[in-house]
Amino acid sequence: MDAETATLPRDARHRVERSKARARYDRDSVHAILDAGMIAHVAFCVAGQPFVIPMLYARDGETIVLHGSIASRLMGELADGVPACLGVTHVDGLVLARSHFDHSMNYRSVVVFGRARAVVDEAEKALALSRFVDAMIPGRAAESRAADRTELAATHVLRLAIEDASAKVRSGGAKDNPADLALPHWAGVVPMRTRYAAPQPEPELVDAALPASVRQLLAANEASA
Ligand SMILES: Cc1cc2nc3c(=O)[nH]c(=O)nc-3n(C[C@H](O)[C@H](O)[C@H](O)COP(=O)(O)OP(=O)(O)OC[C@H]3O[C@@H](n4cnc5c(N)ncnc54)[C@H](O)[C@@H]3O)c2cc1C
């Protein structure tokens, strides 16, 4: 058994059961996978009905910041502190095996458990919204207008404390059954990356020059090509 898994009680809700060697529970592994993403699937139950809602998120220390319309019934339920579970996944490659059974994916994923609380302080809400913009593209918050009081009043900002979290990482090639190695089928990994394409400016820009945040994003994009 993996040493990290062995230290978790058998009934821990975040204890990975299968492929335990792929499990990570340390803060750095969990944070790195969260910080590499933008979209989380947030799950919670209301009156026995499960919901899974895809949302933008930003990690801030040991909390995850979420936001949404004040008109959203589900955001209101989340803000009331119902138990929630949040998942983030990155697919790094297709793993093609000689057999159907051994096809797989390389991935990094995180599952977080916690409860959200509503942020009510205006300054804290405004800061949280700027974090979303910077989480999407670093440096962008300073290049655009901050939320005004009306916009803040129309927005729920929630902080979900990370109570328990697990990460799971698969890397490497196909794990074919030795009996299949002599089959004539191709096997291997097809790596997968998210790429940005050329920016499409809005028609009525006061200043059409690309801002630094976008230039840096595109430069990083090129460097990783
Ligand atoms: C892109 C992708 C595709 C996948 N496709 C499949 C598939 O088709 N079929 C399949 O059976 N499995 C698939 N998995 C793996 C799946 O996510 C579970 O890990 C798997 O079902 C085994 O769960 P378990 O029995 O170990 O844990 P469970 O008993 O299901 O869960 C116990 C706890 O383990 C943790 N945990 C479980 N899985 C993950 C994870 N991926 N990341 C972080 N924490 C986790 C959670 O905290 C969870 O509460 C896929 C994973 C990814 C990322």
The ligand as an SDF file (V2000), in Angstrom:
LIG
                    3D

 53 58  0  0  0  0  0  0  0  0999 V2000
   -9.6930   11.9640  -16.9220 C   0  0  0  0  0  0  0  0  0  0  0  0
  -10.0240   10.8040  -16.0310 C   0  0  0  0  0  0  0  0  0  0  0  0
  -10.7230    9.7310  -16.5550 C   0  0  0  0  0  0  0  0  0  0  0  0
  -11.0700    8.6370  -15.7330 C   0  0  0  0  0  0  0  0  0  0  0  0
  -11.8270    7.6350  -16.2460 N   0  0  0  0  0  0  0  0  0  0  0  0
  -12.2570    6.6450  -15.4470 C   0  0  0  0  0  0  0  0  0  0  0  0
  -13.1560    5.6350  -15.9150 C   0  0  0  0  0  0  0  0  0  0  0  0
  -13.5810    5.6500  -17.0590 O   0  0  0  0  0  0  0  0  0  0  0  0
  -13.5340    4.6470  -15.0610 N   0  0  0  0  0  0  0  0  0  0  0  0
  -13.0720    4.6090  -13.7780 C   0  0  0  0  0  0  0  0  0  0  0  0
  -13.4390    3.6830  -13.0340 O   0  0  0  0  0  0  0  0  0  0  0  0
  -12.2320    5.5210  -13.3030 N   0  0  0  0  0  0  0  0  0  0  0  0
  -11.8190    6.5450  -14.0990 C   0  0  0  0  0  0  0  0  0  0  0  0
  -10.9810    7.5140  -13.6160 N   0  0  0  0  0  0  0  0  0  0  0  0
  -10.4850    7.3510  -12.2610 C   0  0  0  0  0  0  0  0  0  0  0  0
  -11.5480    7.8110  -11.2710 C   0  0  0  0  0  0  0  0  0  0  0  0
  -11.4270    9.2240  -11.1180 O   0  0  0  0  0  0  0  0  0  0  0  0
  -11.3570    7.1700   -9.8700 C   0  0  0  0  0  0  0  0  0  0  0  0
  -10.0630    7.4240   -9.4240 O   0  0  0  0  0  0  0  0  0  0  0  0
  -11.5890    5.6860   -9.9610 C   0  0  0  0  0  0  0  0  0  0  0  0
  -12.9550    5.4480  -10.2650 O   0  0  0  0  0  0  0  0  0  0  0  0
  -11.2240    4.9300   -8.6820 C   0  0  0  0  0  0  0  0  0  0  0  0
  -11.7460    5.5210   -7.5630 O   0  0  0  0  0  0  0  0  0  0  0  0
  -11.4940    4.8100   -6.1440 P   0  0  0  0  0  0  0  0  0  0  0  0
  -12.2780    3.5430   -6.1150 O   0  0  0  0  0  0  0  0  0  0  0  0
  -10.0410    4.7590   -5.8710 O   0  0  0  0  0  0  0  0  0  0  0  0
  -12.0530    5.8380   -5.1880 O   0  0  0  0  0  0  0  0  0  0  0  0
  -13.5300    6.1070   -4.7120 P   0  0  0  0  0  0  0  0  0  0  0  0
  -13.8950    5.1460   -3.6660 O   0  0  0  0  0  0  0  0  0  0  0  0
  -14.4200    6.2550   -5.9270 O   0  0  0  0  0  0  0  0  0  0  0  0
  -13.2710    7.5430   -4.1000 O   0  0  0  0  0  0  0  0  0  0  0  0
  -12.7080    7.7010   -2.7880 C   0  0  0  0  0  0  0  0  0  0  0  0
  -12.0120    8.9960   -2.7130 C   0  0  0  0  0  0  0  0  0  0  0  0
  -10.8300    8.9360   -3.5040 O   0  0  0  0  0  0  0  0  0  0  0  0
  -10.5470   10.2110   -4.0270 C   0  0  0  0  0  0  0  0  0  0  0  0
  -10.4280   10.1010   -5.4890 N   0  0  0  0  0  0  0  0  0  0  0  0
  -10.9540    9.1520   -6.2860 C   0  0  0  0  0  0  0  0  0  0  0  0
  -10.6390    9.3830   -7.5650 N   0  0  0  0  0  0  0  0  0  0  0  0
   -9.9020   10.5140   -7.5830 C   0  0  0  0  0  0  0  0  0  0  0  0
   -9.2960   11.2400   -8.6000 C   0  0  0  0  0  0  0  0  0  0  0  0
   -9.3620   10.9050   -9.9020 N   0  0  0  0  0  0  0  0  0  0  0  0
   -8.6170   12.3730   -8.2690 N   0  0  0  0  0  0  0  0  0  0  0  0
   -8.5230   12.7610   -6.9840 C   0  0  0  0  0  0  0  0  0  0  0  0
   -9.0780   12.0850   -5.9720 N   0  0  0  0  0  0  0  0  0  0  0  0
   -9.7580   10.9840   -6.2710 C   0  0  0  0  0  0  0  0  0  0  0  0
  -11.6880   11.1260   -3.6350 C   0  0  0  0  0  0  0  0  0  0  0  0
  -11.3100   11.9020   -2.5190 O   0  0  0  0  0  0  0  0  0  0  0  0
  -12.7940   10.1720   -3.2760 C   0  0  0  0  0  0  0  0  0  0  0  0
  -13.6770   10.7280   -2.3380 O   0  0  0  0  0  0  0  0  0  0  0  0
  -10.6470    8.6020  -14.3900 C   0  0  0  0  0  0  0  0  0  0  0  0
   -9.9270    9.6970  -13.8740 C   0  0  0  0  0  0  0  0  0  0  0  0
   -9.6470   10.7830  -14.6770 C   0  0  0  0  0  0  0  0  0  0  0  0
   -8.9410   11.9430  -14.0660 C   0  0  0  0  0  0  0  0  0  0  0  0
  1  2  1  0
  2  3  1  0
  2 52  2  0
  3  4  2  0
  4  5  1  0
  4 50  1  0
  5  6  2  0
  6  7  1  0
  6 13  1  0
  7  8  2  0
  7  9  1  0
  9 10  1  0
 10 11  2  0
 10 12  1  0
 12 13  2  0
 13 14  1  0
 14 15  1  0
 14 50  1  0
 15 16  1  0
 16 17  1  0
 16 18  1  0
 18 19  1  0
 18 20  1  0
 20 21  1  0
 20 22  1  0
 22 23  1  0
 23 24  1  0
 24 25  2  0
 24 26  1  0
 24 27  1  0
 27 28  1  0
 28 29  2  0
 28 30  1  0
 28 31  1  0
 31 32  1  0
 32 33  1  0
 33 34  1  0
 33 48  1  0
 34 35  1  0
 35 36  1  0
 35 46  1  0
 36 37  1  0
 36 45  1  0
 37 38  2  0
 38 39  1  0
 39 40  1  0
 39 45  2  0
 40 41  1  0
 40 42  2  0
 42 43  1  0
 43 44  2  0
 44 45  1  0
 46 47  1  0
 46 48  1  0
 48 49  1  0
 50 51  2  0
 51 52  1  0
 52 53  1  0
M  END
$$$$
